[in-house]
């Protein structure tokens, strides 16, 4: 395998979506190497290829029509300041209610899995339903925090604790309440929670096309550390 390319078959994605899916990660923008790797994946039976190229090296000379997502990773150094908001609490139920499903879908409205209409019908809803279900069960998140007003969930965030940082996964507020500061309160709660665990850095990933989210994170002191271009190449 070339050092310029990391290529692998994605077993979980293939089983979940019901099609053969491979991933190719590019370390150096060599057109011939990229094309040969894509061709090799197709010859191996891949129906869909996630081609991932760091934005700083992407010359967009090939497959530009397949670009579906510019994924941006933000980070922030945090400290132990302020008080917890009493409207935010842990979601302790073992089942997912309709409000959480709605918020999960809202959080993914710019997702490549929603934008790619070539995926099997219902793929986005199925994926984000599973994401919030597994988060609530503690399988892929350590905490799910919800913001309530009059006992109605108006916003939520999922948080994963890693050795040297925390990761915000899903975060959203109901569309009717956006712009009212709920998102800021939720990430502030996560930052305070992490500081109680001795963790002083947090990361969150969004899409460059989601300018409202990008502006939101930057307004709250987050800085970009990585940007990755995702291409969906279909073998039809």
PyMOL commands that set and color helices and strands:
alter all, ss='L'
color gray80, all
select helices_A, chain A and resi 11-17+31-43+64-66+98-107+112-115+123-136+175-177+182-196+211-219
alter helices_A, ss='H'
color red, helices_A
select strands_A, chain A and resi 5-9+21-26+48-54+67-77+88-90+143-149+152-161+166-173+201-207+223-234
alter strands_A, ss='S'
color yellow, strands_A
deselect
rebuild
show_as cartoon
